[in-house]
Amino acid sequence: MPNSTLTKKTIRIDKDAVRALDVSALEEQSINPNDWLTAGQSEYRLYAWLSSQFENTTILDVGTRTGGSALALSYNDKNQVISYDLVEQGASSAIKKENITFKIQDFREDETLDWDNISIIMIDVDPHDGVQEVEMMEFLNEKGWKGIMLLDDIGPGWPEVQDMWDAIEEPKIDVTPVGHMSGTGLVNFGSKHDIDWA
């Protein structure tokens, strides 16, 4: 069970610094380099920035697809990223980075995880119906996990996901201005951190 006595960490999201972050080294390794647009169009600079706010931690990327989010979350080489998908879509053979592990399985069935050492969980899964995300959050509550949760496609283009986002009672921030144009949300799951949204 995660340790609830840890002191709060302040997570700073400096919008100007996120926009200026150089992610070209990651973009060069990407299967879809055209996905690496500016912050506010693409979420990857935000993900990279958030990874830099932690060290020696594990980050879960739920919904690998072609691996862009895993690459972005691997920006800080001192962290380990585990990326999950239910089917292989080319990322594991194309992307070779020492701090990324690709797994074809449901992350909820991974018994090797140390929940005390997981700081960020990014969830972007199909179908975009807002159902799986709720089930995953219920699972994380049962685990007693606390940390930063990122959710993609929370905007009006995906009304079921938007409804799910609106219903979340945990402290949350719509970080779309430096996230994905389709809507990016940050949940301070379990109120573990103080979030400085500059």
N, C-alpha and C positions, 0 to 999 in steps of 0.2 A: 504494500500500500504506500503511495507517495507520502513523503514527509511533509506535514503541514506546518512545521515550525520554522521553515526557511524564511529569511527576511525578504521583504519586498525589493524587487529590482525595478529601477526606472528604465523603461524602454522609450527612447526618444526617436520620434519620426520627424526629421527635419525635411520638409517638403522640397526646399531648394537643393539640399544635398542629395536627396533621392533623385531628383531630375538630372543632376550633374554627374551621377555615379557612372564610372567607366566600366561597362560590362562587355567590352569588345572581345576580351579573351574567351568569355563564355559563349558569346554569339558565334564565334568562329567554329566552335565545336558542335553547334546546334544543327539538328536535322532540318529545322525550319528557321533559318536566319531572318527571314522576313517578319517573323513574329516579334522580333526585338525592336519594337518601336519606342517612342518616347514615353516617359512616365505619364499616365493619364490615358494613353492608348494601350500600352502593354503593362502588365503587372510585374514584369521580371525585375526591373530596377528596385521596386519596393521589396520584393522577396529577397533580393541580394542585400539590400540595406538592413533588413531585419535580421538576416543571418549574421551580419557584422555586429549586432548588439549582444551576441552570445559567444562563448568560447567553450570548447570541450563538452559540447552537448550533442544530443541526437535530434534530428529534424525529420519528421515523417511527411512524405509527399504522397498523398492518396489520390491516385488517378494519373499514372505516368504519361499515358498517351505517347507522344514522341519525345518526351524528356525535357522540354524547355523549363518547366517549373523546377524539376530536380536540379538542373544545371544552375538556375538562378539561386536556389536555396543552398547550393554548394559553394557559393561565392567565398565564404570564409573557410579556408582549408582546415581550420582547427576544429570544425564540426564535422559530424558524420550524417549524411543524408541517406535515408532508406526510402526508396520509391516503390510504390505498390500499384499493380494493375491486375486485372483478372485475365487479360489476354496480352500477349506480346505484340507490340506495335512498332518494333524496330529500335527502340531506345537502347536496350542493353547491348546490342551488337554494334551500334554506331557510336555510342558515347562511352569513353573510357576515362574515368576520373577517379583517383584513388579514394576520395571521400564520398563516393556515391555507390550504393548497393541497390541493384534492381531485383525485385522479387515479384513473382507471379502468384499472388495469393491475396486474400482479404487480410488487411492489417490486424483485424480483430482476432484472427486465428494464429498470429505470430507469437508463440510462447517464449521467444528469445528476448523480447523487449524488456528493457529496464525503464519502467514508467517514471521513476524518480529522475531520470536523466533525459527526458524528452521535453524540450522547451517550446517547439513550434510544431503544429500539425496543420498542413495545408490540405484542404478537401476540394476537389474539383472532379466530380464523377458524373457519369451518364447512367440513366437518363436524367435530364435536368428537371426533376419533378418535385424537389424539396422533401422527398420521403426518406431517401437513404441518409441524408445529412442528419435528420432528426434521430434516426436509429443509431447513427454513429455517436451523436452527442449523448444519447441515453447510455450507450456503452461506456463512454468516457466518464460520465458521472458515476456510474457503477464502479469503475476503476478508481475513482477518486482523483483522476488526473486534473492538473491545473497547469495552465500555460497559455500561449498565444495560439489562437486558432484563426486561420485564414480561409475565407469562403469566396469563391469566384462566381461571377454571373448573378449578382444579387439585384441587378437593375431591372427596369420594366420589360426588357426583352425576354426575360425568363420569369413570368409572373408567379409561377409556383415557387420558385426559389426566392423571389422577392417576398412572397407571403411568409415563407419559412423564416427569412431574415427578420422581417418585421415582428415575428412572434417570439424571437429570442429574448429572454429576460436577463441574461448575463450582460455585464457592461460591454458595450460594443461601439465601434466607430466605423462610419462609412469612409473608407480611405480611397474611394474612386478617383479623387483629383490626382493622385500619384499611383493609381492602380490600373485596373483594366477598364477600358471604355464600356464594357458590359456590366460593370459594377463589381467592386471588391470590398469585402467586409472583414474587419478584424474584431474578434471576440476575445476579451480578457477573461478567458475561461477559468472560473473559480476565483476570480479577482486576485490572482496571484501577483500581478505586477501593477506598477503605476505607469500609465501611458502618457507621455508628453507628446502631444500632437501639435507640433510647432508650425 
